[in-house]
Amino acid sequence: MAKQLDDNINYISLQNLKVSLADMSITNTNDNAQSQLRVKEAELLKYLCQRYPNVALRTDIAENVWANTYASEFTINQTVNSLRSKLFNQGKAVILTVPKRGYKLGVKPEFHTSAPPISESLGATTNIKLNENSDTITPTSLNKVKKQAFKLSNPVLFLISIIISVLIVSGVSLVQPDDTKAIRINETYVLFTPTENELELIHSTLQLTHYHYIDKVGTTIYGCEKDKQCVNITP
């Protein structure tokens, strides 16, 4: 069971990352870089901190972060990936994947009622590196990681831009979020293979309302917005 945080807790330290629950932001105290969290990303990070050092099961995440609403596997995966991207170069080291179970924090959270001093955050920093083939955390030199990232970033980004350009010119759409195969109708992703009747329903629905993606659980079809809020569109 997740431990409840005191109402006076306003900040969480994850080594060199300072999380402000009040304004839903993350600050890297090494260089003062900042990223802004969305509501569900902030709630997910808070829940993982409450669960530390235990694993947060996918079912528990759905019940606690998306209480009273629907959250598909795709929704949870997308939110985790988005949250990781806002943890700078430490995303997969801070949030570990536990295969077939869920997720857990890879670093111990520290809770504060006021903003932690920068010196404290820097003093407590243990630089981390993600093993290329796993979510295992290993100590390394942050400066070395930064230098390697700088050397690789330009050619890698250039190569990626060329590939994307070729795909766009060729009219190819690749949609494989977290190994979830999807088809696209206009600007909406359909995360299952619809029958003929379901396809008619989807087309008629999209003529009236735009959804970021459409998913199916059992016999129920849901239309979902970008903020992961879903509604039942089954007639």
N, C-alpha and C positions, 0 to 999 in steps of 0.2 A: 504493500500500500504506500502511495506517495505521501511524504510528510508535508503538512501544510506550512507555508511560509508565514512568518509574523507580518502583520499589516504594515509594520514600520520598515520592512525590508524594501529598499528602493534600488539597490545596486547589487550586481553579482559579478565577481571576478572569476575569470577562467584563464588563469595564468596572466599573460599580457593583454588579455581582452577584457574590457570593462563594459558590462551590460547595464544600461539604464532602463529599468522597467517603466519609469514614468513617461519618458519620451520615446521608448521603443527603439533605442539606438545602440550600436556597438562601436566602441572606440578602441583602436589598436594603440596602446600606450607607447609602443616603440617609435611610432612616427606620427601619432595623433590622427591617423586616417580614420574616417568614420563611415559607417553604413547604416541605413535606415531599415528597420524591420516592419513587415506588415503584421497585422493583428494576429493571424494564426501562426506566423513564424515566431513571434514573441511568446505566444502561449505555449507552443511546442517546446521552445528552449527552456522556458520556466518549468514545464512539466518534467523534462529530462533532468534538470537540476534537482528537482524534488525527488526524483527516483534514484539519483546517484547513491551508491554505486551499482544499483540493481538495473536489470534490463527493463525497458519500457516496452511491453508487448504491443503489437499493432492494435489488438482489440482494445487494450487499455488506452492507447493514444486516441483512438477513434471516440471512445466513450468520454474521455476527459477533455480533449482539445476541441472536439466537434460535438459536444453535448447537445442533445435534442435536434441534431441535424445529421444528414447523411455524409459519410466520408468513404470513398472507395479506396482500394489499394493504390490506384493511380494518384488520387488526391493526396494521400499521405506521402507517397514517394516524391511527388513534385514539390511538396512543401518542405520535405527534408532536404532535397537537392537545392532548393532556393535558399534555405537557411544556411546550408553549408557554404554556398557561394558568397554569403555575406560575412563569413568568418575569415575573410582574407585568404591566405594560403594555408590555413590550418583547419579547413572545414571537415575533411575526412578523418583527421586526427582527433578533433574535439568530439565529433559525433560518429561513433563507431556503429557499423552494421553488424547485427547478430543474425546470421543466416537463419531463415525460416521462423524467426521469433520477433525481432523488432530492432530497437536501437538503444544505445546507452552512451553516456558521456565517457570520454577517454581521459578527462582531467577532472580533478576535484574542484567543485565550485566553492567559492567563499562568499558569504552573504554580508551585506553592509546596509546600515541605515542611512548613511551619507556617502558621498562620492569618495572612494578610496584614494589616498595620496598616490601620485604617479610614481614616486620613489618606491612605495611599497609594492606596487604592481610590477615594476621593473625588477625589483629585488627578488620577487617570487617567481620570475619567469624561468621556465625550463624550456628551451627551444626544442621543437619537435619536428620530425620528418615522417612522412607517410611512406611505408614500404610500397614499392611499385605494384606488387601483386596482392596486397592485403591491407587491412585497416590497422595493422600493428604499429604502435608508436615506438620510435627509437630516437634517442637524443642526438642532436647534431648542431652544427654551428649555423645560426640564423644568417650571419653575414655570407657564409658559403652558399646557402640556399638562395639568398637574394641575388648574388652574383650569377649563379647558374640560371636563375629565372630570367635575369636581364639578358644574358647571352642567348637564351632560347626563345624569348618572347617575340622578337622581331621576325626572324625567319619562320617561326611556327605560325604566327598570325598571318604572315604573307601567304604561306602555303594554304592555310584555311580559307583565306579570302578568295584565292584562285579556285579552290574546290567548290565553294559556295557559288561563285559566279558561274562556273560551268554548269552546276546543277540548275541554277535559275534559268540560264539560257536554254537548257535542254528541257525545261518544264518538269523536272523531277522533284517530287516531294518526299523526303524521308522523314517519317514520324515514328520513332522508336523510343519514347520516354521510358527509361527504366525497363527496357526489354518488353514493354507493353505495345503490341502492334496496334495500329490505329489506321482508320481511313479518314479522309477529309472531304467534307461536303461544304463547298464555299470556304468559309473561314472557321468552320466548326469541326472538331475532331470527334469521330465516333469510335469508341473504344471496344466495340464488339462487332461481330458479323451479323448484320440485321437480316431478318427474313423480308420477303417482298412486302408484307403488310406493315412490318416495322419500319421499312424504308419509306413507305408512303406516309406513315405517321411522322417520321423525322422531317421529311420534306415539307409537309403541311405545317408542322410546328415552327420550322425555321422561317417560313414565310411571314409569321406573325411576331416571333421573338428570336433574338440572337442569343446563342449560348456558346461559351468557350469550348465546351466538350459535352458529349452525351455518353452516358454509361448505363449498364444494365446489371441489376442484381436480382437473381431469380427470374421472375417474370415482370419485374417492375423496371421501367425505363426512367432515368433521371436526366434532366437538363441542368448543367452546372455552369456557374459564372467563373470569372478569373479568380475571385476571392474564395473559391472552393465551396460556395454555398450552392446547394442543389435542391431542385424541386421535382416532384413526381409529375411526369408528363404523360403517363399511361392513361388512356381514356377509360 
